[in-house]
């Protein structure tokens, strides 16, 4: 285990003391009031969760431990996981120590691949990822320690060990799923000389003579790392973990939520929209043609994929990061040029039609176009990339939850009859 454990062992007592002090002073204070509309509408906007790893500011976007995500685009995913977990970026020696830990694990055992290869050919890659993670659950140190008998203040220790073990294996597992699902050839073994994100790109096996695809993968993994704790994947992971399920059960559950069309599939829908435009106009349309196409799309009752956000009221900084990458490395690509022109046209169209509280692009408006450019064209695999990245946030939140002794998640529910009797009286 890397020096992360040593650092956490010093930080956790301070964190526990701070929480107890806050509970003592403010335990009876009202955080949020809930209307029936909010309760029925998925609890949107209801302040009811604690999250130390990140916040989403309406004007600034994703902020990871005090760092706006746009300031982290040149960092490695390993550095961002370290930041999520500890609240500070690693120095050179700390980063090398953590990378050494991630590289210390043996390749996945053959039984995992036998399980995945035995699945029907049409099994979705996200189902394969969830099954693969569950197949690794036998490695759980947390479950073994809990079964042997363990004090609650120590729960974070084996949860950390499980989390880093799973994180280390995810690139190999996800890349293997790609090779199996697409039938593109034999599995590619990890290269111990590569960083975590670079190794993932390498094991996918796509041509990358200049290393640009590896750079894109590192950026992708950083940008999707976390997004508070109220989104479906993070909240599901927290709920499962609150029952003291180990990291494998919890993250598998969270990624099942990520697989839903309303959560992790948005970049696929955006890319399909881009390709529809490209096919219709046999290339890149003029701004006037694009404006009319968007107006016709809205009039037909459809939305413009990749635009609007539940929280943000500005252009998503993660889109800005992808857009900058595209302008630098693949500005000639026709699909990316459509992304660029949509960015110039769509906000004005949406504002003019009064169709969106936030008429600006989100992260999904451009990421799929970049993946397509570098040869990763299997739409149904895109959410697996998202899952590998988001696991950094899910795992760090799990460790922190165990460290602070977060209780089992158990909100109270009411019936429609209760609503009628209570509000109708």
C-alpha positions as a LaTeX table, in Angstrom:
\begin{tabular}{lrrr}
\hline
Residue & $x$ (\AA) & $y$ (\AA) & $z$ (\AA) \\
\hline
Unk1 & 0.00 & 0.00 & 0.00 \\
Unk2 & 1.30 & 3.46 & $-0.91$ \\
Unk3 & 1.90 & 6.37 & 1.45 \\
Unk4 & $-1.72$ & 7.40 & 0.89 \\
Unk5 & $-2.70$ & 5.22 & 3.84 \\
Unk6 & $-0.19$ & 6.97 & 6.09 \\
Unk7 & $-1.50$ & 10.40 & 5.08 \\
Unk8 & $-5.13$ & 9.39 & 5.56 \\
Unk9 & $-4.40$ & 7.98 & 9.01 \\
Unk10 & $-3.33$ & 11.48 & 10.06 \\
Unk11 & $-6.18$ & 13.33 & 8.33 \\
Unk12 & $-9.08$ & 11.10 & 9.41 \\
Unk13 & $-9.00$ & 11.91 & 13.16 \\
Unk14 & $-9.10$ & 15.62 & 12.33 \\
Unk15 & $-12.00$ & 15.07 & 9.93 \\
Unk16 & $-13.94$ & 13.04 & 12.51 \\
Unk17 & $-13.36$ & 15.71 & 15.15 \\
Unk18 & $-14.55$ & 18.42 & 12.78 \\
Unk19 & $-17.75$ & 16.51 & 11.96 \\
Unk20 & $-18.52$ & 15.87 & 15.63 \\
Unk21 & $-18.02$ & 19.55 & 16.38 \\
Unk22 & $-20.33$ & 20.53 & 13.52 \\
Unk23 & $-22.97$ & 18.04 & 14.69 \\
Unk24 & $-22.71$ & 19.39 & 18.23 \\
Unk25 & $-23.09$ & 23.02 & 17.16 \\
Unk26 & $-25.44$ & 22.72 & 14.19 \\
Unk27 & $-27.04$ & 19.28 & 14.41 \\
Unk28 & $-30.55$ & 20.70 & 14.76 \\
Unk29 & $-30.23$ & 23.32 & 12.01 \\
Unk30 & $-32.46$ & 22.99 & 8.93 \\
Unk31 & $-30.46$ & 22.42 & 5.76 \\
Unk32 & $-33.30$ & 22.27 & 3.24 \\
Unk33 & $-37.06$ & 22.20 & 2.95 \\
Unk34 & $-38.68$ & 19.74 & 0.55 \\
Unk35 & $-41.80$ & 20.42 & $-1.47$ \\
Unk36 & $-44.02$ & 17.67 & $-2.81$ \\
Unk37 & $-42.96$ & 18.73 & $-6.31$ \\
Unk38 & $-39.31$ & 18.16 & $-5.40$ \\
Unk39 & $-40.06$ & 14.84 & $-3.72$ \\
Unk40 & $-41.94$ & 13.59 & $-6.77$ \\
Unk41 & $-39.39$ & 15.14 & $-9.14$ \\
Unk42 & $-36.39$ & 13.10 & $-8.03$ \\
Unk43 & $-35.32$ & 15.32 & $-5.10$ \\
Unk44 & $-33.67$ & 17.73 & $-7.54$ \\
Unk45 & $-32.08$ & 20.65 & $-5.75$ \\
Unk46 & $-32.75$ & 19.28 & $-2.27$ \\
Unk47 & $-29.65$ & 19.68 & $-0.10$ \\
Unk48 & $-29.50$ & 16.33 & 1.65 \\
Unk49 & $-26.03$ & 14.84 & 1.07 \\
Unk50 & $-22.50$ & 15.51 & 2.24 \\
Unk51 & $-19.74$ & 15.44 & $-0.36$ \\
Unk52 & $-16.12$ & 16.35 & 0.35 \\
Unk53 & $-14.65$ & 15.42 & $-3.03$ \\
Unk54 & $-16.29$ & 17.95 & $-5.35$ \\
Unk55 & $-19.01$ & 20.52 & $-5.89$ \\
Unk56 & $-20.70$ & 21.82 & $-9.03$ \\
Unk57 & $-20.95$ & 25.60 & $-9.07$ \\
Unk58 & $-23.59$ & 27.08 & $-11.44$ \\
Unk59 & $-21.11$ & 29.64 & $-12.73$ \\
Unk60 & $-17.77$ & 27.82 & $-12.41$ \\
Unk61 & $-18.62$ & 24.21 & $-13.12$ \\
Unk62 & $-16.98$ & 21.22 & $-11.47$ \\
Unk63 & $-14.64$ & 22.08 & $-8.60$ \\
Unk64 & $-12.54$ & 19.21 & $-7.26$ \\
Unk65 & $-11.35$ & 19.82 & $-3.71$ \\
Unk66 & $-11.17$ & 23.56 & $-4.35$ \\
Unk67 & $-9.59$ & 23.22 & $-7.80$ \\
Unk68 & $-11.71$ & 24.20 & $-10.84$ \\
Unk69 & $-11.58$ & 21.26 & $-13.24$ \\
Unk70 & $-10.16$ & 23.43 & $-16.03$ \\
Unk71 & $-7.03$ & 23.87 & $-13.88$ \\
Unk72 & $-6.51$ & 20.10 & $-13.73$ \\
Unk73 & $-6.52$ & 19.31 & $-17.46$ \\
Unk74 & $-2.74$ & 18.86 & $-17.57$ \\
Unk75 & $-2.71$ & 16.56 & $-14.56$ \\
Unk76 & $-2.61$ & 12.76 & $-14.71$ \\
Unk77 & $-5.69$ & 10.83 & $-13.52$ \\
Unk78 & $-3.58$ & 9.39 & $-10.69$ \\
Unk79 & $-2.93$ & 12.90 & $-9.41$ \\
Unk80 & $-6.64$ & 13.69 & $-9.52$ \\
Unk81 & $-7.55$ & 10.53 & $-7.58$ \\
Unk82 & $-4.95$ & 11.50 & $-4.98$ \\
Unk83 & $-6.56$ & 14.95 & $-4.81$ \\
Unk84 & $-10.07$ & 13.50 & $-4.50$ \\
Unk85 & $-9.01$ & 11.26 & $-1.66$ \\
Unk86 & $-6.68$ & 13.50 & 0.31 \\
Unk87 & $-7.65$ & 17.05 & $-0.63$ \\
Unk88 & $-4.19$ & 17.87 & $-1.93$ \\
Unk89 & $-2.22$ & 17.22 & $-5.11$ \\
Unk90 & 0.73 & 14.87 & $-4.79$ \\
Unk91 & 4.33 & 15.99 & $-5.07$ \\
Unk92 & 6.66 & 14.19 & $-7.45$ \\
Unk93 & 7.75 & 11.57 & $-4.90$ \\
Unk94 & 4.16 & 10.99 & $-3.75$ \\
Unk95 & 2.94 & 10.55 & $-7.31$ \\
Unk96 & 5.72 & 8.09 & $-8.12$ \\
Unk97 & 4.93 & 6.14 & $-4.95$ \\
Unk98 & 1.24 & 5.91 & $-5.85$ \\
Unk99 & 2.00 & 4.94 & $-9.44$ \\
Unk100 & 4.34 & 2.24 & $-8.17$ \\
Unk101 & 1.50 & 0.89 & $-6.03$ \\
Unk102 & $-0.92$ & 0.82 & $-8.98$ \\
Unk103 & 1.65 & $-1.05$ & $-11.08$ \\
Unk104 & 2.42 & $-3.58$ & $-8.36$ \\
Unk105 & $-0.68$ & $-5.70$ & $-8.92$ \\
Unk106 & $-0.52$ & $-8.84$ & $-11.01$ \\
Unk107 & $-2.60$ & $-8.99$ & $-14.22$ \\
Unk108 & $-6.17$ & $-10.21$ & $-13.85$ \\
Unk109 & $-6.57$ & $-13.93$ & $-13.33$ \\
Unk110 & $-7.82$ & $-16.06$ & $-16.21$ \\
Unk111 & $-11.14$ & $-16.89$ & $-14.53$ \\
Unk112 & $-12.28$ & $-13.27$ & $-15.01$ \\
Unk113 & $-11.77$ & $-13.52$ & $-18.77$ \\
Unk114 & $-13.48$ & $-16.92$ & $-18.89$ \\
Unk115 & $-16.54$ & $-15.38$ & $-17.21$ \\
Unk116 & $-16.66$ & $-12.48$ & $-19.66$ \\
Unk117 & $-15.99$ & $-14.60$ & $-22.75$ \\
Unk118 & $-18.79$ & $-16.98$ & $-21.72$ \\
Unk119 & $-21.38$ & $-14.20$ & $-21.96$ \\
Unk120 & $-23.58$ & $-13.96$ & $-25.07$ \\
Unk121 & $-22.05$ & $-11.92$ & $-27.90$ \\
Unk122 & $-24.71$ & $-9.22$ & $-27.62$ \\
Unk123 & $-24.06$ & $-8.53$ & $-23.92$ \\
Unk124 & $-23.72$ & $-4.79$ & $-23.40$ \\
Unk125 & $-20.20$ & $-3.61$ & $-22.43$ \\
Unk126 & $-21.56$ & $-1.94$ & $-19.29$ \\
Unk127 & $-23.11$ & $-5.25$ & $-18.18$ \\
Unk128 & $-19.72$ & $-6.85$ & $-18.84$ \\
Unk129 & $-18.01$ & $-4.20$ & $-16.72$ \\
Unk130 & $-20.43$ & $-4.70$ & $-13.84$ \\
Unk131 & $-20.06$ & $-8.48$ & $-14.03$ \\
Unk132 & $-16.28$ & $-8.20$ & $-14.27$ \\
Unk133 & $-16.12$ & $-6.04$ & $-11.13$ \\
Unk134 & $-18.33$ & $-8.50$ & $-9.27$ \\
Unk135 & $-16.07$ & $-11.33$ & $-10.42$ \\
Unk136 & $-13.23$ & $-9.50$ & $-8.66$ \\
Unk137 & $-15.22$ & $-9.21$ & $-5.41$ \\
Unk138 & $-13.55$ & $-12.33$ & $-4.05$ \\
Unk139 & $-10.46$ & $-10.13$ & $-3.63$ \\
Unk140 & $-12.23$ & $-7.90$ & $-1.11$ \\
Unk141 & $-10.12$ & $-7.30$ & 1.97 \\
Unk142 & $-12.93$ & $-5.31$ & 3.58 \\
Unk143 & $-15.33$ & $-8.27$ & 3.50 \\
Unk144 & $-12.71$ & $-10.63$ & 4.92 \\
Unk145 & $-11.73$ & $-8.23$ & 7.70 \\
Unk146 & $-15.37$ & $-7.54$ & 8.54 \\
Unk147 & $-16.15$ & $-11.27$ & 8.74 \\
Unk148 & $-13.17$ & $-11.74$ & 11.07 \\
Unk149 & $-14.36$ & $-8.89$ & 13.30 \\
Unk150 & $-13.29$ & $-5.29$ & 12.96 \\
Unk151 & $-13.89$ & $-2.07$ & 14.88 \\
Unk152 & $-15.94$ & 0.59 & 13.11 \\
Unk153 & $-13.21$ & 3.28 & 13.27 \\
Unk154 & $-11.00$ & 0.93 & 11.23 \\
Unk155 & $-13.46$ & 0.37 & 8.37 \\
Unk156 & $-11.74$ & 2.91 & 6.13 \\
Unk157 & $-8.45$ & 0.99 & 6.05 \\
Unk158 & $-9.56$ & $-2.14$ & 4.14 \\
Unk159 & $-11.98$ & 0.00 & 2.11 \\
Unk160 & $-8.98$ & 2.01 & 0.94 \\
Unk161 & $-7.11$ & $-1.18$ & 0.08 \\
Unk162 & $-10.07$ & $-2.51$ & $-1.91$ \\
Unk163 & $-10.49$ & 0.83 & $-3.65$ \\
Unk164 & $-6.90$ & 1.08 & $-4.84$ \\
Unk165 & $-6.91$ & $-2.59$ & $-5.88$ \\
Unk166 & $-10.04$ & $-2.09$ & $-7.96$ \\
Unk167 & $-8.73$ & 1.17 & $-9.41$ \\
Unk168 & $-5.50$ & $-0.55$ & $-10.44$ \\
Unk169 & $-7.39$ & $-3.32$ & $-12.26$ \\
Unk170 & $-10.03$ & $-1.19$ & $-13.99$ \\
Unk171 & $-8.02$ & $-0.19$ & $-17.10$ \\
Unk172 & $-7.10$ & $-3.81$ & $-17.84$ \\
Unk173 & $-10.65$ & $-5.00$ & $-17.21$ \\
Unk174 & $-12.26$ & $-2.27$ & $-19.31$ \\
Unk175 & $-9.77$ & $-2.63$ & $-22.15$ \\
Unk176 & $-10.24$ & $-6.40$ & $-22.16$ \\
Unk177 & $-13.99$ & $-5.90$ & $-22.39$ \\
Unk178 & $-13.42$ & $-3.73$ & $-25.47$ \\
Unk179 & $-11.25$ & $-6.38$ & $-27.12$ \\
Unk180 & $-13.76$ & $-9.15$ & $-26.36$ \\
Unk181 & $-16.86$ & $-7.16$ & $-27.30$ \\
Unk182 & $-15.50$ & $-5.85$ & $-30.59$ \\
Unk183 & $-13.64$ & $-9.01$ & $-31.58$ \\
Unk184 & $-10.56$ & $-6.94$ & $-32.42$ \\
Unk185 & $-8.06$ & $-9.54$ & $-31.33$ \\
Unk186 & $-6.31$ & $-11.00$ & $-28.32$ \\
Unk187 & $-6.21$ & $-9.28$ & $-24.95$ \\
Unk188 & $-3.28$ & $-6.90$ & $-24.48$ \\
Unk189 & $-1.34$ & $-7.25$ & $-21.25$ \\
Unk190 & $-0.60$ & $-4.17$ & $-19.13$ \\
Unk191 & 2.66 & $-2.33$ & $-19.73$ \\
Unk192 & 4.27 & $-1.59$ & $-16.36$ \\
Unk193 & 6.19 & 1.31 & $-17.88$ \\
Unk194 & 3.05 & 3.32 & $-18.65$ \\
Unk195 & 0.91 & 5.55 & $-16.45$ \\
Unk196 & $-2.64$ & 4.54 & $-15.51$ \\
Unk197 & $-4.44$ & 6.40 & $-18.31$ \\
Unk198 & $-1.75$ & 5.74 & $-20.90$ \\
Unk199 & $-1.88$ & 2.03 & $-20.11$ \\
Unk200 & $-5.64$ & 2.01 & $-20.64$ \\
Unk201 & $-5.22$ & 3.60 & $-24.07$ \\
Unk202 & $-2.45$ & 1.11 & $-24.92$ \\
Unk203 & $-4.52$ & $-1.95$ & $-23.92$ \\
Unk204 & $-7.46$ & $-0.82$ & $-26.08$ \\
Unk205 & $-5.16$ & $-1.51$ & $-29.02$ \\
Unk206 & $-6.10$ & 1.40 & $-31.28$ \\
Unk207 & $-3.43$ & 2.87 & $-33.58$ \\
Unk208 & $-1.77$ & 5.79 & $-31.81$ \\
Unk209 & 1.55 & 6.63 & $-33.52$ \\
Unk210 & 1.82 & 10.13 & $-32.02$ \\
Unk211 & 0.36 & 9.35 & $-28.61$ \\
Unk212 & $-2.56$ & 11.77 & $-29.13$ \\
Unk213 & $-5.19$ & 9.17 & $-28.29$ \\
Unk214 & $-3.41$ & 8.41 & $-25.02$ \\
Unk215 & $-3.42$ & 12.15 & $-24.26$ \\
Unk216 & $-7.16$ & 12.26 & $-24.99$ \\
Unk217 & $-7.77$ & 9.29 & $-22.69$ \\
Unk218 & $-5.87$ & 10.96 & $-19.85$ \\
Unk219 & $-7.94$ & 14.12 & $-20.36$ \\
Unk220 & $-11.20$ & 12.14 & $-20.57$ \\
Unk221 & $-10.41$ & 10.28 & $-17.34$ \\
Unk222 & $-9.66$ & 13.55 & $-15.53$ \\
Unk223 & $-12.73$ & 15.43 & $-16.75$ \\
Unk224 & $-15.25$ & 12.71 & $-15.80$ \\
Unk225 & $-13.66$ & 11.87 & $-12.43$ \\
Unk226 & $-16.40$ & 13.13 & $-10.11$ \\
Unk227 & $-19.56$ & 15.27 & $-10.00$ \\
Unk228 & $-20.71$ & 15.72 & $-6.40$ \\
Unk229 & $-22.61$ & 12.84 & $-4.76$ \\
Unk230 & $-26.19$ & 13.41 & $-5.91$ \\
Unk231 & $-25.91$ & 12.00 & $-9.43$ \\
Unk232 & $-27.28$ & 8.49 & $-9.96$ \\
Unk233 & $-23.97$ & 6.61 & $-10.04$ \\
Unk234 & $-22.47$ & 8.38 & $-7.02$ \\
Unk235 & $-25.62$ & 8.22 & $-4.93$ \\
Unk236 & $-26.23$ & 4.56 & $-5.79$ \\
Unk237 & $-22.65$ & 3.72 & $-4.84$ \\
Unk238 & $-23.10$ & 5.57 & $-1.55$ \\
Unk239 & $-26.41$ & 3.84 & $-0.76$ \\
Unk240 & $-25.00$ & 0.37 & $-1.46$ \\
Unk241 & $-21.83$ & 1.16 & 0.46 \\
Unk242 & $-23.80$ & 2.51 & 3.42 \\
Unk243 & $-24.96$ & $-1.05$ & 4.11 \\
Unk244 & $-21.22$ & $-1.85$ & 4.55 \\
Unk245 & $-21.06$ & $-3.54$ & 1.19 \\
Unk246 & $-17.48$ & $-3.57$ & $-0.07$ \\
Unk247 & $-16.10$ & $-1.45$ & $-2.91$ \\
Unk248 & $-16.77$ & $-4.09$ & $-5.56$ \\
Unk249 & $-20.47$ & $-4.46$ & $-4.75$ \\
Unk250 & $-20.87$ & $-0.70$ & $-4.33$ \\
Unk251 & $-19.12$ & 0.45 & $-7.51$ \\
Unk252 & $-20.80$ & $-2.26$ & $-9.57$ \\
Unk253 & $-24.15$ & $-0.95$ & $-8.35$ \\
Unk254 & $-23.20$ & 2.64 & $-9.13$ \\
Unk255 & $-22.06$ & 1.76 & $-12.65$ \\
Unk256 & $-25.37$ & $-0.01$ & $-13.27$ \\
Unk257 & $-26.94$ & 3.39 & $-12.67$ \\
Unk258 & $-24.42$ & 5.04 & $-14.97$ \\
Unk259 & $-25.55$ & 2.68 & $-17.74$ \\
Unk260 & $-28.98$ & 4.33 & $-17.81$ \\
Unk261 & $-29.87$ & 6.48 & $-20.84$ \\
Unk262 & $-30.48$ & 9.54 & $-18.65$ \\
Unk263 & $-27.04$ & 9.39 & $-17.06$ \\
Unk264 & $-24.12$ & 7.92 & $-18.98$ \\
Unk265 & $-25.28$ & 7.73 & $-22.59$ \\
Unk266 & $-25.42$ & 11.43 & $-23.44$ \\
Unk267 & $-22.17$ & 11.61 & $-25.43$ \\
Unk268 & $-23.42$ & 8.78 & $-27.66$ \\
Unk269 & $-26.59$ & 10.75 & $-28.40$ \\
Unk270 & $-24.55$ & 13.86 & $-29.14$ \\
Unk271 & $-22.28$ & 11.99 & $-31.53$ \\
Unk272 & $-25.28$ & 10.46 & $-33.31$ \\
Unk273 & $-26.65$ & 13.99 & $-33.76$ \\
Unk274 & $-23.33$ & 15.19 & $-35.19$ \\
Unk275 & $-23.19$ & 12.32 & $-37.65$ \\
Unk276 & $-26.81$ & 12.95 & $-38.68$ \\
Unk277 & $-25.85$ & 16.53 & $-39.57$ \\
Unk278 & $-22.74$ & 15.36 & $-41.41$ \\
Unk279 & $-24.70$ & 12.81 & $-43.44$ \\
Unk280 & $-27.48$ & 15.25 & $-44.30$ \\
Unk281 & $-25.17$ & 17.96 & $-45.58$ \\
Unk282 & $-22.43$ & 15.64 & $-46.91$ \\
Unk283 & $-19.92$ & 17.47 & $-44.76$ \\
Unk284 & $-19.86$ & 20.62 & $-42.64$ \\
Unk285 & $-22.92$ & 22.85 & $-43.19$ \\
Unk286 & $-22.88$ & 26.65 & $-43.15$ \\
Unk287 & $-23.93$ & 28.41 & $-39.98$ \\
Unk288 & $-27.26$ & 29.33 & $-41.58$ \\
Unk289 & $-27.92$ & 25.72 & $-42.57$ \\
Unk290 & $-26.97$ & 24.60 & $-39.09$ \\
Unk291 & $-29.24$ & 27.17 & $-37.47$ \\
Unk292 & $-32.20$ & 26.03 & $-39.57$ \\
Unk293 & $-31.45$ & 22.37 & $-38.84$ \\
Unk294 & $-31.47$ & 23.09 & $-35.10$ \\
Unk295 & $-34.71$ & 25.07 & $-35.36$ \\
Unk296 & $-36.32$ & 22.19 & $-37.26$ \\
Unk297 & $-35.07$ & 19.75 & $-34.61$ \\
Unk298 & $-36.66$ & 21.81 & $-31.85$ \\
Unk299 & $-39.92$ & 22.23 & $-33.76$ \\
Unk300 & $-40.16$ & 18.45 & $-34.14$ \\
Unk301 & $-40.21$ & 18.13 & $-30.34$ \\
Unk302 & $-36.63$ & 16.95 & $-30.00$ \\
Unk303 & $-33.76$ & 18.51 & $-28.05$ \\
Unk304 & $-30.26$ & 19.50 & $-29.12$ \\
Unk305 & $-28.07$ & 16.80 & $-27.53$ \\
Unk306 & $-25.16$ & 18.06 & $-25.47$ \\
Unk307 & $-26.75$ & 21.41 & $-24.59$ \\
Unk308 & $-28.24$ & 22.42 & $-21.26$ \\
Unk309 & $-27.35$ & 21.31 & $-17.75$ \\
Unk310 & $-29.27$ & 20.73 & $-14.52$ \\
Unk311 & $-26.92$ & 22.98 & $-12.52$ \\
Unk312 & $-24.58$ & 24.93 & $-14.79$ \\
Unk313 & $-25.58$ & 28.30 & $-16.18$ \\
Unk314 & $-22.42$ & 28.79 & $-18.23$ \\
Unk315 & $-20.48$ & 26.74 & $-20.77$ \\
Unk316 & $-19.29$ & 23.57 & $-19.05$ \\
Unk317 & $-15.51$ & 23.95 & $-18.47$ \\
Unk318 & $-15.17$ & 20.28 & $-19.35$ \\
Unk319 & $-16.55$ & 21.04 & $-22.81$ \\
Unk320 & $-14.06$ & 23.91 & $-23.04$ \\
Unk321 & $-11.23$ & 21.49 & $-22.27$ \\
Unk322 & $-12.36$ & 19.03 & $-24.96$ \\
Unk323 & $-12.97$ & 21.85 & $-27.42$ \\
Unk324 & $-9.46$ & 23.22 & $-26.85$ \\
Unk325 & $-8.00$ & 19.75 & $-27.34$ \\
Unk326 & $-9.91$ & 19.35 & $-30.60$ \\
Unk327 & $-8.87$ & 22.75 & $-31.93$ \\
Unk328 & $-5.25$ & 21.88 & $-31.20$ \\
Unk329 & $-5.11$ & 18.34 & $-32.52$ \\
Unk330 & $-7.96$ & 17.64 & $-34.93$ \\
Unk331 & $-9.38$ & 20.96 & $-36.13$ \\
Unk332 & $-9.52$ & 19.58 & $-39.68$ \\
Unk333 & $-11.86$ & 16.72 & $-38.74$ \\
Unk334 & $-15.33$ & 17.39 & $-40.20$ \\
Unk335 & $-17.25$ & 15.93 & $-37.25$ \\
Unk336 & $-15.25$ & 18.09 & $-34.85$ \\
Unk337 & $-15.77$ & 21.14 & $-37.06$ \\
Unk338 & $-19.53$ & 20.59 & $-36.67$ \\
Unk339 & $-19.01$ & 20.56 & $-32.89$ \\
Unk340 & $-17.22$ & 23.87 & $-33.21$ \\
Unk341 & $-19.93$ & 25.46 & $-35.37$ \\
Unk342 & $-22.73$ & 24.19 & $-33.14$ \\
Unk343 & $-20.99$ & 25.92 & $-30.25$ \\
Unk344 & $-21.24$ & 29.17 & $-32.21$ \\
Unk345 & $-24.85$ & 28.67 & $-33.29$ \\
Unk346 & $-26.86$ & 26.67 & $-30.73$ \\
Unk347 & $-26.81$ & 28.98 & $-27.66$ \\
Unk348 & $-28.36$ & 31.78 & $-29.73$ \\
Unk349 & $-30.99$ & 29.43 & $-31.14$ \\
Unk350 & $-31.96$ & 28.13 & $-27.71$ \\
Unk351 & $-32.09$ & 31.61 & $-26.19$ \\
Unk352 & $-34.24$ & 32.79 & $-29.08$ \\
Unk353 & $-36.65$ & 29.89 & $-28.63$ \\
Unk354 & $-36.73$ & 30.11 & $-24.83$ \\
Unk355 & $-35.98$ & 26.38 & $-24.71$ \\
Unk356 & $-33.34$ & 26.13 & $-22.02$ \\
Unk357 & $-32.42$ & 27.65 & $-18.67$ \\
Unk358 & $-28.86$ & 26.85 & $-19.66$ \\
Unk359 & $-28.38$ & 27.12 & $-23.45$ \\
Unk360 & $-24.67$ & 26.28 & $-23.27$ \\
Unk361 & $-22.81$ & 23.05 & $-24.13$ \\
Unk362 & $-22.09$ & 20.44 & $-21.48$ \\
Unk363 & $-19.25$ & 17.92 & $-21.43$ \\
Unk364 & $-21.04$ & 15.50 & $-23.77$ \\
Unk365 & $-21.31$ & 17.95 & $-26.68$ \\
Unk366 & $-17.78$ & 17.27 & $-27.86$ \\
Unk367 & $-16.26$ & 14.19 & $-26.21$ \\
Unk368 & $-17.82$ & 11.65 & $-28.57$ \\
Unk369 & $-16.51$ & 13.47 & $-31.64$ \\
Unk370 & $-12.95$ & 13.22 & $-30.34$ \\
Unk371 & $-13.28$ & 9.52 & $-29.55$ \\
Unk372 & $-14.66$ & 8.97 & $-33.06$ \\
Unk373 & $-11.74$ & 10.86 & $-34.60$ \\
Unk374 & $-9.18$ & 8.59 & $-32.94$ \\
Unk375 & $-10.91$ & 5.41 & $-34.07$ \\
Unk376 & $-12.98$ & 4.46 & $-31.06$ \\
Unk377 & $-16.26$ & 4.22 & $-32.97$ \\
Unk378 & $-18.21$ & 1.66 & $-30.95$ \\
Unk379 & $-20.92$ & 3.84 & $-29.37$ \\
Unk380 & $-22.02$ & 1.27 & $-26.84$ \\
Unk381 & $-18.55$ & 1.21 & $-25.28$ \\
Unk382 & $-18.38$ & 4.93 & $-24.51$ \\
Unk383 & $-20.08$ & 4.61 & $-21.12$ \\
Unk384 & $-17.39$ & 2.16 & $-20.03$ \\
Unk385 & $-14.82$ & 4.95 & $-20.49$ \\
Unk386 & $-17.05$ & 7.17 & $-18.38$ \\
Unk387 & $-17.28$ & 4.42 & $-15.75$ \\
Unk388 & $-13.53$ & 3.94 & $-15.45$ \\
Unk389 & $-13.13$ & 7.67 & $-14.88$ \\
Unk390 & $-16.08$ & 8.07 & $-12.52$ \\
Unk391 & $-14.81$ & 5.17 & $-10.42$ \\
Unk392 & $-12.15$ & 7.55 & $-9.09$ \\
Unk393 & $-14.83$ & 9.70 & $-7.51$ \\
Unk394 & $-16.99$ & 6.77 & $-6.40$ \\
Unk395 & $-14.09$ & 5.04 & $-4.68$ \\
Unk396 & $-12.76$ & 8.14 & $-2.96$ \\
Unk397 & $-16.25$ & 8.94 & $-1.66$ \\
Unk398 & $-16.58$ & 5.38 & $-0.32$ \\
Unk399 & $-13.31$ & 5.65 & 1.61 \\
Unk400 & $-14.30$ & 9.01 & 3.09 \\
Unk401 & $-17.75$ & 7.67 & 4.05 \\
Unk402 & $-16.15$ & 4.79 & 5.96 \\
Unk403 & $-13.64$ & 7.18 & 7.54 \\
Unk404 & $-16.31$ & 9.48 & 8.98 \\
Unk405 & $-18.58$ & 6.62 & 10.00 \\
Unk406 & $-21.45$ & 7.53 & 7.68 \\
Unk407 & $-24.57$ & 5.58 & 8.71 \\
Unk408 & $-26.77$ & 3.40 & 6.55 \\
Unk409 & $-28.82$ & 5.44 & 4.11 \\
Unk410 & $-32.51$ & 5.21 & 5.07 \\
Unk411 & $-34.82$ & 8.11 & 4.13 \\
Unk412 & $-38.48$ & 7.97 & 5.11 \\
Unk413 & $-41.13$ & 7.52 & 2.43 \\
Unk414 & $-44.80$ & 8.50 & 2.38 \\
Unk415 & $-47.79$ & 7.33 & 0.36 \\
Unk416 & $-49.99$ & 9.31 & $-2.00$ \\
Unk417 & $-52.76$ & 8.90 & 0.55 \\
Unk418 & $-50.53$ & 10.58 & 3.17 \\
Unk419 & $-49.96$ & 13.49 & 0.78 \\
Unk420 & $-53.71$ & 13.90 & 0.18 \\
Unk421 & $-54.57$ & 13.71 & 3.88 \\
Unk422 & $-51.73$ & 15.98 & 5.03 \\
Unk423 & $-52.02$ & 18.74 & 2.46 \\
Unk424 & $-55.74$ & 18.47 & 1.88 \\
Unk425 & $-56.68$ & 18.76 & 5.55 \\
\hline
\end{tabular}
